[in-house]
């Protein structure tokens, strides 16, 4: 259903080149980012109190085509088993034999090209990520996830903002290392996210009439996005069942992104002297861009991700401020202790439910036959 080779070829061909630096400068950037990822890991471990490994592998530093290849590998791990199940549920094609094979092959190449176009756009904007889904290692020795930093994008942003390169690189590493802490220090979190993604995709409605209606909705969303509207494609094509699943996914990813943003700023003043300047300029950059760029961000749901940073960070800041880091870390105990979307918007609800649940008021023991204290004794014979 997706030609992954075409996706890689399309993405790497269309992606824009990064900033021009000498080979020696590039080597220095890569070496520093690896060192800073280790340094940031220690700061994150000490600040959050999360149970994470002491000496992980340094971050993998890639260029833009390398990021595209890595993400296609991740997509294949997640999607190919699902594609097989969806294929079994599909209505038989009206084209039989060789004609059906040709139609399917053409369709998979078109879809692969579409994936490649999206990846080429994202590859020039992502600073780093924790890759949850990697191809299995036959030896079983490689970790199940990998921290990746996109060197050209980090250099481009630091140059564009005019900030201190060392401080900015460490600041980025603090955020990404927080994600590594979340998915390596919380044993169940990775599987929980994958299960929600699987449920979301399997809840797709393959009925041709329903699909046609959602395609029309998607077309309306595209037009609305370029007029400045708030809709995005993910919302337009989902089924009612998928909306409930997406709410759970959105809640956990809002928590993860907000936690990363909170940690990078809270640790920052001690180890990143110019953190206030970096944050102010970075926020301005997030909100900027051309009209076309803003429309594409809305269309792909990237503005929603920016909202997740803000709402998630506000949630973490409020909870840690009221109950402390140790009680905040109860959020990682189980899927049941994760905040809902409503609780992220109103952190007090989560605090009352999980961090410091309110006990029932103690009722003093009364004599077996004594009347309630607030009622007069009953008269004899009544």
C-alpha positions as CSV (number, residue, x, y, z in Angstrom):
1,X,0.0,0.0,0.0
2,X,3.0,2.3,0.4
3,X,6.2,2.0,-1.7
4,X,8.8,2.9,1.0
5,X,11.6,3.0,-1.5
6,X,9.7,5.7,-3.5
7,X,9.1,7.6,-0.2
8,X,12.8,7.7,0.6
9,X,13.8,8.6,-3.0
10,X,11.2,11.4,-3.2
11,X,12.0,12.8,0.3
12,X,15.7,12.9,-0.2
13,X,15.4,14.4,-3.7
14,X,13.1,17.2,-2.6
15,X,14.6,18.1,0.8
16,X,16.4,21.4,0.8
17,X,20.2,21.4,1.6
18,X,21.2,22.6,5.1
19,X,23.4,25.6,5.9
20,X,26.8,25.7,4.2
21,X,29.6,24.8,6.6
22,X,33.1,23.4,6.0
23,X,33.8,19.7,6.7
24,X,35.8,20.6,9.8
25,X,32.9,22.7,11.1
26,X,30.5,19.9,10.5
27,X,32.7,17.4,12.3
28,X,32.9,19.8,15.3
29,X,29.1,20.2,15.4
30,X,28.6,16.5,15.4
31,X,31.2,15.9,18.1
32,X,29.8,18.6,20.3
33,X,26.2,17.5,20.0
34,X,27.2,13.9,21.0
35,X,29.0,15.3,24.0
36,X,26.2,17.6,25.0
37,X,23.6,14.8,24.8
38,X,25.6,12.9,27.4
39,X,25.9,16.1,29.6
40,X,22.2,16.8,29.2
41,X,21.3,13.2,30.2
42,X,22.9,13.7,33.6
43,X,21.1,17.0,34.2
44,X,17.8,15.5,33.2
45,X,18.3,12.4,35.5
46,X,19.3,14.6,38.5
47,X,16.5,17.1,38.0
48,X,13.6,14.8,37.3
49,X,14.5,12.0,39.6
50,X,13.4,9.5,37.0
51,X,14.9,6.0,37.1
52,X,17.0,6.0,33.9
53,X,20.3,4.5,32.9
54,X,23.5,6.2,34.0
55,X,25.5,6.0,30.8
56,X,23.4,5.7,27.6
57,X,24.7,5.8,24.1
58,X,25.3,9.4,22.9
59,X,22.7,10.8,20.5
60,X,22.8,9.8,16.8
61,X,23.5,12.9,14.7
62,X,22.1,12.9,11.2
63,X,21.6,15.2,8.2
64,X,18.2,15.8,6.6
65,X,18.3,12.8,4.3
66,X,19.4,10.7,7.2
67,X,16.4,11.8,9.2
68,X,14.1,10.9,6.3
69,X,15.5,7.4,6.0
70,X,15.3,6.9,9.8
71,X,11.6,7.9,9.9
72,X,10.7,5.7,6.9
73,X,12.3,2.8,8.8
74,X,10.1,3.7,11.9
75,X,7.0,4.0,9.7
76,X,7.6,0.5,8.3
77,X,7.9,-1.0,11.8
78,X,4.6,0.5,12.9
79,X,2.6,0.4,9.7
80,X,3.4,-2.8,7.8
81,X,1.7,-5.2,10.3
82,X,-1.3,-2.9,10.2
83,X,-1.3,-2.7,6.4
84,X,-1.5,-6.5,6.3
85,X,-4.6,-6.5,8.6
86,X,-6.2,-3.6,6.6
87,X,-5.5,-5.4,3.4
88,X,-7.4,-8.4,4.7
89,X,-10.4,-6.2,5.5
90,X,-10.5,-4.4,2.1
91,X,-13.3,-5.0,-0.4
92,X,-12.0,-7.1,-3.3
93,X,-10.9,-4.8,-6.2
94,X,-13.1,-4.7,-9.3
95,X,-9.9,-5.1,-11.3
96,X,-8.8,-8.7,-11.3
97,X,-5.5,-10.5,-12.1
98,X,-2.7,-8.5,-13.7
99,X,-4.9,-5.3,-13.9
100,X,-5.4,-5.4,-10.1
101,X,-1.7,-5.9,-9.5
102,X,-0.9,-2.9,-11.7
103,X,-3.5,-0.7,-10.0
104,X,-2.1,-1.6,-6.6
105,X,1.5,-1.0,-7.7
106,X,0.7,2.4,-9.1
107,X,-1.3,3.3,-6.0
108,X,1.6,2.3,-3.6
109,X,4.0,4.4,-5.6
110,X,1.7,7.4,-5.5
111,X,1.3,7.0,-1.7
112,X,5.0,6.6,-1.3
113,X,5.6,9.8,-3.2
114,X,3.1,11.6,-0.9
115,X,4.8,10.3,2.2
116,X,8.2,11.5,0.7
117,X,6.8,15.0,0.1
118,X,5.7,15.3,3.7
119,X,9.0,14.0,5.0
120,X,10.9,16.5,2.9
121,X,9.0,19.3,4.4
122,X,9.4,18.1,8.0
123,X,13.1,17.2,7.5
124,X,14.2,20.8,7.4
125,X,12.2,21.7,10.6
126,X,12.8,18.9,13.1
127,X,15.7,19.6,15.6
128,X,15.6,16.2,17.2
129,X,13.5,13.3,18.3
130,X,13.5,10.1,20.3
131,X,12.8,7.4,17.7
132,X,10.5,4.9,19.4
133,X,10.2,2.4,16.6
134,X,13.3,0.9,15.0
135,X,13.8,-2.2,12.9
136,X,14.5,-5.2,15.2
137,X,18.2,-6.0,15.9
138,X,18.8,-9.7,15.2
139,X,21.4,-9.8,18.0
140,X,19.0,-8.3,20.5
141,X,21.8,-5.9,21.7
142,X,20.6,-2.6,20.3
143,X,18.2,-0.5,22.3
144,X,14.6,-0.4,21.2
145,X,14.7,3.4,20.7
146,X,17.3,6.0,19.6
147,X,17.8,9.6,20.3
148,X,18.5,11.5,17.1
149,X,19.6,15.1,16.5
150,X,19.4,16.8,13.1
151,X,22.6,18.8,12.9
152,X,21.9,21.0,9.9
153,X,18.6,22.2,11.4
154,X,20.1,23.0,14.8
155,X,22.9,25.0,13.1
156,X,20.3,26.8,10.9
157,X,18.1,27.8,13.8
158,X,20.9,29.0,16.0
159,X,22.3,31.1,13.1
160,X,18.8,32.4,12.3
161,X,18.1,33.4,15.9
162,X,21.6,34.8,16.5
163,X,22.0,32.9,19.8
164,X,25.0,31.3,21.5
165,X,25.6,28.0,19.6
166,X,26.9,26.0,22.6
167,X,24.0,27.2,24.8
168,X,21.4,26.5,22.1
169,X,22.7,23.0,21.4
170,X,22.7,22.1,25.1
171,X,19.2,23.5,25.4
172,X,17.9,21.4,22.6
173,X,19.6,18.3,24.0
174,X,17.9,18.9,27.4
175,X,14.5,18.7,25.7
176,X,15.3,15.6,23.6
177,X,17.1,13.8,26.5
178,X,13.9,14.3,28.5
179,X,12.0,12.3,25.9
180,X,14.6,9.6,26.2
181,X,14.1,9.6,29.9
182,X,10.4,9.2,29.5
183,X,10.5,6.3,27.1
184,X,13.4,4.4,28.8
185,X,12.6,5.2,32.4
186,X,8.9,4.4,32.1
187,X,8.7,0.7,31.1
188,X,5.1,0.6,29.8
189,X,5.0,4.0,28.0
190,X,6.4,2.9,24.7
191,X,4.0,0.0,24.3
192,X,1.1,2.1,25.4
193,X,1.8,4.7,22.7
194,X,2.2,1.9,20.1
195,X,-1.0,0.2,21.2
196,X,-3.0,3.5,20.9
197,X,-1.5,4.1,17.4
198,X,-2.5,0.6,16.4
199,X,-6.0,1.0,17.6
200,X,-6.3,4.3,15.8
201,X,-5.2,2.9,12.5
202,X,-7.3,-0.2,12.8
203,X,-10.4,1.9,13.5
204,X,-10.2,3.3,10.0
205,X,-13.5,3.1,8.1
206,X,-12.8,1.4,4.8
207,X,-16.4,1.8,3.5
208,X,-16.1,3.5,0.1
209,X,-19.0,5.9,0.9
210,X,-17.6,6.9,4.2
211,X,-14.1,7.3,2.7
212,X,-15.5,9.6,0.0
213,X,-17.2,11.8,2.5
214,X,-14.0,12.1,4.5
215,X,-12.0,13.0,1.4
216,X,-14.5,15.8,0.7
217,X,-14.1,16.9,4.3
218,X,-10.3,16.9,3.8
219,X,-10.6,19.0,0.7
220,X,-12.6,21.5,2.7
221,X,-10.0,21.5,5.4
222,X,-7.2,22.2,2.9
223,X,-9.1,25.2,1.5
224,X,-9.9,26.4,5.0
225,X,-6.2,26.1,6.1
226,X,-5.1,28.4,3.3
227,X,-7.7,30.9,4.3
228,X,-6.3,30.9,7.8
229,X,-8.7,28.4,9.4
230,X,-8.0,26.1,12.3
231,X,-8.9,22.7,10.9
232,X,-6.3,20.0,10.1
233,X,-6.3,16.8,8.0
234,X,-6.0,14.4,10.9
235,X,-9.3,15.7,12.4
236,X,-11.0,15.7,9.0
237,X,-10.4,12.0,8.1
238,X,-10.9,10.3,11.5
239,X,-13.9,8.2,12.5
240,X,-15.8,8.8,15.8
241,X,-14.0,5.8,17.4
242,X,-10.7,7.3,16.3
243,X,-11.5,10.6,18.0
244,X,-11.7,9.0,21.4
245,X,-8.3,7.2,20.7
246,X,-6.8,10.4,19.5
247,X,-7.8,12.2,22.6
248,X,-5.8,9.6,24.7
249,X,-2.8,9.9,22.3
250,X,-3.0,13.7,22.3
251,X,-3.1,13.7,26.1
252,X,0.0,11.6,26.5
253,X,2.0,13.4,23.8
254,X,1.0,16.8,25.3
255,X,2.3,15.6,28.6
256,X,5.6,14.4,27.0
257,X,6.2,17.5,25.0
258,X,5.2,19.8,27.9
259,X,7.5,17.9,30.3
260,X,10.4,18.3,27.8
261,X,9.8,22.0,27.5
262,X,9.5,22.4,31.3
263,X,12.7,20.5,32.0
264,X,14.8,22.4,29.3
265,X,13.9,25.7,30.8
266,X,13.9,24.7,34.5
267,X,17.4,23.1,34.2
268,X,18.5,25.8,31.8
269,X,19.4,28.8,34.1
270,X,22.0,26.7,35.9
271,X,23.7,25.2,32.9
272,X,22.6,27.4,29.9
273,X,23.3,31.1,30.9
274,X,21.5,32.6,27.9
275,X,18.3,30.4,28.3
276,X,16.0,33.4,28.7
277,X,17.2,34.9,25.5
278,X,17.0,31.6,23.6
279,X,13.4,30.9,24.8
280,X,12.2,34.4,23.9
281,X,13.7,34.2,20.4
282,X,12.6,30.6,19.9
283,X,9.0,31.4,20.8
284,X,9.0,34.2,18.3
285,X,10.3,31.9,15.6
286,X,7.6,29.3,16.4
287,X,4.9,31.9,15.8
288,X,6.4,33.3,12.6
289,X,6.8,32.2,9.0
290,X,5.2,33.1,5.7
291,X,1.4,32.8,5.1
292,X,2.1,29.6,3.1
293,X,4.2,28.1,5.8
294,X,1.5,28.9,8.4
295,X,-1.1,27.2,6.2
296,X,1.0,24.1,5.8
297,X,1.6,23.9,9.6
298,X,-2.1,24.2,10.3
299,X,-2.9,21.6,7.6
300,X,-0.4,19.0,9.0
301,X,-1.4,19.7,12.6
302,X,1.9,21.2,13.5
303,X,0.2,24.2,15.2
304,X,-1.5,21.7,17.4
305,X,1.9,20.4,18.4
306,X,2.9,24.0,19.4
307,X,-0.2,24.2,21.5
308,X,0.8,20.9,23.1
309,X,4.1,22.4,24.2
310,X,2.4,25.3,25.8
311,X,-0.5,23.4,27.5
312,X,1.8,20.5,28.6
313,X,4.4,22.8,30.0
314,X,1.7,24.8,31.9
315,X,0.4,21.5,33.4
316,X,3.8,20.3,34.5
317,X,4.8,23.7,36.0
318,X,1.5,23.9,37.9
319,X,1.7,20.4,39.3
320,X,5.4,20.6,40.3
321,X,4.8,24.0,41.8
322,X,2.0,22.7,44.0
323,X,3.1,19.1,44.9
324,X,6.8,18.8,44.0
325,X,8.6,16.7,41.6
326,X,8.3,13.4,43.5
327,X,4.4,13.6,43.5
328,X,4.4,14.8,39.9
329,X,6.3,11.6,38.9
330,X,3.2,9.6,39.9
331,X,2.1,10.5,36.4
332,X,4.4,7.8,35.2
333,X,3.0,5.0,37.4
334,X,0.5,3.5,34.9
335,X,-1.7,4.4,32.0
336,X,-4.4,5.1,34.6
337,X,-2.3,7.9,36.2
338,X,-1.8,9.8,32.9
339,X,-3.7,13.0,32.8
340,X,-6.8,13.3,30.5
341,X,-7.1,16.3,28.1
342,X,-9.5,17.8,30.7
343,X,-7.0,17.4,33.5
344,X,-4.2,18.9,31.4
345,X,-6.4,22.0,31.0
346,X,-7.2,22.0,34.7
347,X,-4.2,20.5,36.6
348,X,-6.1,20.6,39.9
349,X,-8.3,17.8,38.8
350,X,-5.3,15.5,38.2
351,X,-3.7,16.6,41.5
352,X,-6.9,15.6,43.4
353,X,-7.2,12.3,41.5
354,X,-3.6,11.1,41.5
355,X,-1.0,13.2,43.3
356,X,-2.9,13.8,46.5
357,X,-6.3,12.1,46.3
358,X,-8.7,13.5,48.9
359,X,-9.6,11.1,51.7
360,X,-13.2,10.8,52.8
361,X,-13.8,12.9,56.0
362,X,-13.3,10.7,59.0
363,X,-16.6,10.0,60.8
364,X,-16.2,9.6,64.6
365,X,-17.3,6.3,66.0
366,X,-20.8,6.5,67.7
367,X,-22.4,4.3,70.2
368,X,-24.4,1.5,68.5
369,X,-27.8,2.9,69.5
370,X,-27.0,6.6,69.8
371,X,-29.0,8.9,67.6
372,X,-27.3,11.2,65.0
373,X,-25.7,14.2,66.7
374,X,-27.6,16.7,64.7
375,X,-31.1,15.2,65.4
376,X,-33.0,15.4,68.7
377,X,-33.5,12.1,70.6
378,X,-36.8,10.4,69.7
379,X,-39.5,10.5,72.2
380,X,-40.4,7.4,74.1
381,X,-43.0,5.4,72.2
382,X,-42.3,7.1,68.8
